[in-house]
Amino acid sequence: MADDDLVSRAFETINGWLARGHETRTQPSAQFVRDPRMPVVYDANFICEVRAENADEIESLFMTADSVYRGLGHRQFIWDPDMPAEFEARLRLDGYACDEQVILVLLARSAGRHSSRDE
């Protein structure tokens, strides 16, 4: 499996895990996750899988975010390797803070392969 595919799948898995139990609204430009029961919990109210590239798509996404998250004091966009550079640039130009994360992936061993530690 290619490293790029593995990283993308890891982010998809994390986003899916974070979205469990919350309202999810999927659109072509992004996925919106929210939980009105927990308005101050960032991991219950976020936007992920952003694919908006041009100025009109990006502006539309921000307008949708303002509607979906009306009344919340934050907007959290979760970065992934497929987020368009144009959208990431807009976040930076608008002054959004960047929190870096480390994503760990455990690769399964192939059948029949073992090390001396397994004995």
Summary of the structure (lengths in Angstrom):
residues: 119
radius of gyration: 17.4
end to end distance: 28.0
largest distance: 59.7
contacts: 259
relative contact order: 0.15
helix: 39%
strand: 12%
